[in-house]
Every structure is written in C-alpha cells, then in structure tokens.
Amino acid sequence: MSTVAIQRGNGPAEENRRDIVRVYVWELPVRVTHWLIVLSIVLLSVTGIYIGHPFINVAGPAGDHFLLGWVRAIHSYSAIVFTLSVLSRVVWMFRGNRYARWDKFIPVARRRWRGLWAALRFYLFNLRKPPGFIGHNPLAGLTYVLVFALYFLMIATGFALYSSGAHVDSPMRAFKFLIPLLGGLQTARLLHHIGMWLLLGFAVHHVYSALLMSVVEGNATTESILSGHKFVPREDLVYSGYRFVDRKDVPDANV
C-alpha cells in the first residue's frame, strides 16, 4: 500500500512517493488486557468512591437492602479482573512480539536511551515531528513502568484492605502480612485512594497523547488498540526512531 503526493510548482510536476505499510503491532492479548484494565479501573473507581462515601439513601430498614453489598461485590470482582489482566500483560512482556516486550518499557538499548530526550521535546512542543518508533517510543515505554508500579501498589493495598475483613475461611486472609508492610490499614487505604486518582489522571493524559500521535503521525495510533494495526512509513521498519538518531547507528528496527 502506498500513498502518492503530487507537488505543483512553476516547473514540471514533481512526484514524491512515500511508501506506507500496514504493520501488526498490538497482538490480541495486548488489546484484550488493555480494555479489561480500562473497564476494571472505571468500575473500581466508581465503586471505590461509593464504598468510601456512601451517598445513596435507601428507604426502609437496612436489612431489607443489599446496595452496599452489591457495590462491594462489583468492586471485588472488578479487582479480580484487574489483577489477572495486569499479570497477563506482564507475562506477555516475555512472550509477545517485539512491540510488546519488556525492553520496550525498560530502555536497555542505547538507542532507546537516546530517544528519550527527543520524545520529551516533542511532547513539550519543542519538535514538530514525533519519533518514528512503531510501538511505544522510549519515553512512553518508561512511563508505563511507573504505571505498572501503580498497578501493583493498587493490587497490594487492595488485597491488604480486603484481608482485614475477610471471612475466617477466606484464602484472602493470607494477604494480611501486607498490612504491616504498608504501614497499617489507614496508610494502605490512603495509598489506595491516592493511587486511584493518579491512575485516573494518567488515563486523561493517555487519551490525549494517543489522539495527538494519531493526528500528527496519521498512523492510526488510536485505532490500533482495536484493530492491532498501524500504518507507518516503510522506512520506519528499517530505521525505527531514525528522526532522532544517526542512521549509521540504527541498522534495524529492533528498538
């Protein structure tokens, strides 16, 4: 697939050809876990806010209603989906394609370290052209390390809070050892609350960045989380991130 642009001037028409290729970037496990995490975070946030501050008054004796109980149940099942999705995505960092691998998050390659500053300059509107990385650029990948750290903080604090009131026969009581490690229940609850707002703030930034890259690069960044495919210049397959590094130092697209 290719796109052809015709430039008209005073002289003969000049044709500039730039090959665009369809690349399968995000595999099905990446897309499924992404949307399960999104859905579970929404449900966990809504139900968590209600659990902390029940604002719905139900008429009649409390024993005749199970509103808070249903909210807690939804919160618990959403937490299970969230935990399994996060763990599945971590596993896929070692089993997925080159764009899903762990080294796209932790910049062990020198070329990705060099791309960090250039990516930051683009996000700060200091560069007109974004990096030519097909998957996550180095700055985005490194940011996801912090996001996954938040994920595991939420899982740990959530399990600690649940274990404190779990039934005596519940296997969740095994996580009571987390309570002192987190500084007690009150500290765990505070960290859980702060983590929720940090994740919601990141979600806003994430949507903005995806739309920005999709519009600026015109490569279906936003659509790719549904289809799995991006449309990128063929050159990016050979010189991934070439806009910010010496091409002599970038012999392939494994960055």
C-alpha positions in Angstrom: 0.0 0.0 0.0 1.4 3.4 -0.9 0.4 7.0 -0.9 1.4 9.4 -3.6 1.7 13.2 -3.2 1.9 15.5 -6.2 3.6 18.9 -5.7 2.7 21.5 -8.3 5.1 24.4 -8.9 6.2 26.6 -11.7 8.1 23.8 -13.3 7.0 20.2 -14.2 5.0 18.4 -11.6 7.2 16.6 -9.1 6.1 13.3 -7.6 7.2 12.5 -4.0 6.4 8.9 -3.1 6.3 7.7 0.5 5.5 4.0 1.0 3.1 3.3 3.8 2.9 -0.2 5.2 0.4 -1.9 7.4 2.1 -3.3 10.5 0.5 -5.7 13.0 1.7 -4.0 16.3 -0.6 -4.9 19.1 -1.5 -8.6 19.4 -4.8 -9.8 20.7 -3.6 -10.4 24.3 -2.3 -6.9 24.5 -5.6 -5.4 23.2 -7.8 -7.6 25.4 -5.9 -6.9 28.6 -5.8 -3.2 27.7 -9.6 -2.9 27.5 -10.1 -5.2 30.6 -7.8 -2.9 32.6 -9.7 0.1 31.4 -13.1 -1.3 32.2 -12.0 -2.6 35.6 -10.4 0.7 36.6 -13.7 2.5 35.7 -15.7 0.1 37.8 -13.2 0.1 40.7 -13.1 3.9 40.8 -16.8 4.3 40.8 -17.5 1.6 43.4 -14.5 2.6 45.5 -15.6 6.1 45.8 -19.1 4.9 46.8 -17.6 2.5 49.4 -15.6 5.3 50.9 -18.5 7.7 50.9 -21.9 6.0 50.6 -24.1 8.8 49.2 -27.3 7.0 48.2 -30.0 6.8 50.9 -32.3 3.8 50.6 -35.7 4.0 52.3 -36.6 1.3 54.8 -34.7 -1.0 57.2 -31.1 -1.6 56.2 -31.6 -5.3 56.5 -34.0 -5.2 53.6 -31.4 -3.8 51.2 -28.1 -5.0 49.9 -27.0 -1.9 48.0 -23.6 -1.5 49.6 -23.1 -5.3 49.5 -23.7 -5.3 45.7 -21.2 -2.4 45.3 -18.6 -4.3 47.3 -19.2 -7.4 45.2 -18.7 -5.5 42.0 -15.6 -3.9 43.4 -14.2 -7.3 44.4 -14.9 -9.0 41.0 -13.5 -6.0 39.2 -10.4 -6.3 41.3 -10.0 -9.9 40.2 -10.3 -9.0 36.5 -7.8 -6.1 37.0 -5.3 -8.3 38.8 -5.5 -11.1 36.2 -5.3 -8.7 33.3 -2.2 -6.9 34.8 -0.5 -10.3 35.4 -1.4 -11.5 31.9 0.1 -8.4 30.4 3.3 -8.8 32.4 3.6 -12.4 31.1 3.1 -11.2 27.5 6.1 -8.9 28.0 8.2 -12.0 27.7 6.1 -14.0 25.2 4.7 -11.3 22.9 6.1 -9.7 19.7 8.9 -7.1 19.6 6.5 -4.3 20.3 5.1 -5.9 23.5 8.4 -7.0 25.0 9.8 -5.8 28.3 12.7 -4.0 26.7 10.3 -1.6 25.1 9.4 -0.4 28.6 12.9 -0.5 30.3 15.3 1.2 27.9 18.3 -1.2 28.0 19.3 -0.4 24.4 21.5 2.7 23.9 19.4 3.9 21.0 16.2 4.0 23.2 18.0 6.0 25.8 19.0 8.5 23.1 15.3 8.7 22.0 14.1 9.7 25.5 15.1 13.3 25.2 13.8 13.7 21.7 10.4 12.2 22.6 10.2 14.6 25.6 10.9 17.5 23.3 8.1 16.5 21.0 5.6 16.3 23.9 6.7 19.7 25.1 6.1 21.1 21.6 9.8 21.7 21.0 9.9 19.4 18.0 7.5 19.5 15.1 7.9 15.8 14.2 7.3 12.9 16.6 9.7 10.0 17.0 9.5 7.3 14.3 9.1 4.4 16.7 6.4 2.0 15.6 5.4 0.7 19.0 5.9 2.7 22.2 8.5 5.4 22.0 11.2 5.3 24.8 9.5 7.9 26.9 6.1 6.4 26.7 7.5 2.9 27.5 9.4 4.2 30.5 6.2 6.0 31.7 4.4 2.6 31.6 6.9 1.3 34.1 5.6 3.8 36.6 2.0 2.9 35.6 2.6 -0.8 36.2 4.2 0.1 39.6 1.0 1.9 40.4 -1.0 -1.2 39.3 0.9 -3.4 41.7 0.6 -0.8 44.5 -3.2 -0.8 44.0 -3.3 -4.6 44.0 -1.2 -4.9 47.2 -3.2 -2.3 49.1 -6.5 -3.7 47.8 -5.6 -7.2 48.9 -4.4 -5.9 52.3 -7.7 -4.0 52.9 -9.8 -6.9 51.8 -7.9 -9.4 54.0 -8.6 -7.4 57.2 -12.4 -8.1 56.9 -12.3 -11.4 55.1 -14.1 -14.4 56.4 -12.0 -16.7 58.6 -12.0 -19.4 56.0 -11.3 -17.0 53.1 -7.9 -17.5 51.3 -7.7 -13.7 51.1 -6.7 -13.7 54.8 -3.3 -14.9 53.6 -2.6 -11.4 52.5 -2.8 -9.9 56.0 1.0 -9.9 56.0 0.8 -6.9 53.7 -0.9 -4.7 56.3 2.2 -4.0 58.4 4.4 -3.8 55.3 2.2 -1.0 54.0 2.2 0.9 57.4 -1.1 -0.3 58.7 -4.7 -0.2 57.3 -5.0 3.6 57.4 -1.8 4.1 55.4 -2.9 1.3 53.0 -6.3 3.0 52.5 -4.6 6.3 51.9 -2.2 4.8 49.3 -5.1 3.0 47.6 -7.0 6.3 47.4 -4.1 8.3 46.1 -3.2 5.6 43.6 -6.8 5.7 42.2 -6.5 9.4 41.4 -3.1 9.0 39.9 -4.4 6.4 37.5 -7.4 8.5 36.5 -5.0 11.4 35.9 -2.8 9.2 33.8 -5.9 8.0 31.8 -6.6 11.6 30.8 -3.0 12.1 29.6 -3.0 8.7 27.9 -6.1 9.5 25.8 -4.7 13.0 24.9 -1.3 11.5 23.9 -2.9 8.8 21.8 -5.1 11.2 19.9 -2.2 13.6 19.5 0.1 10.9 17.9 -2.8 9.6 15.8 -3.5 13.0 14.3 0.2 14.2 14.0 1.6 11.0 12.6 -1.6 9.9 10.8 -0.7 6.2 11.6 -4.0 5.0 13.3 -2.4 5.1 16.7 -5.8 5.3 18.4 -7.5 2.8 16.1 -4.6 0.3 16.5 -5.8 -0.6 20.0 -8.9 -2.0 18.4 -7.5 -3.4 15.1 -3.9 -4.1 16.2 -2.6 -2.5 13.1 -0.7 0.8 12.4 0.1 2.4 9.1 3.7 3.6 9.1 6.3 4.7 6.6 8.2 1.7 5.3 11.4 3.5 6.3 10.4 3.2 10.0 10.6 -0.6 9.7 14.3 -0.2 8.9 15.3 2.9 10.8 12.9 2.8 13.8 13.3 6.2 15.6 15.6 7.4 12.8 14.4 11.0 13.1 16.4 11.5 16.3 19.5 9.3 15.9 22.3 8.8 13.4 21.1 6.3 10.8 24.5 4.6 10.8 23.8 3.6 14.4 20.4 2.1 13.7 20.9 -0.9 11.4 17.5 -2.4 12.1 14.1 -1.8 13.7 14.7 -3.7 17.0 14.5 -0.5 19.1 
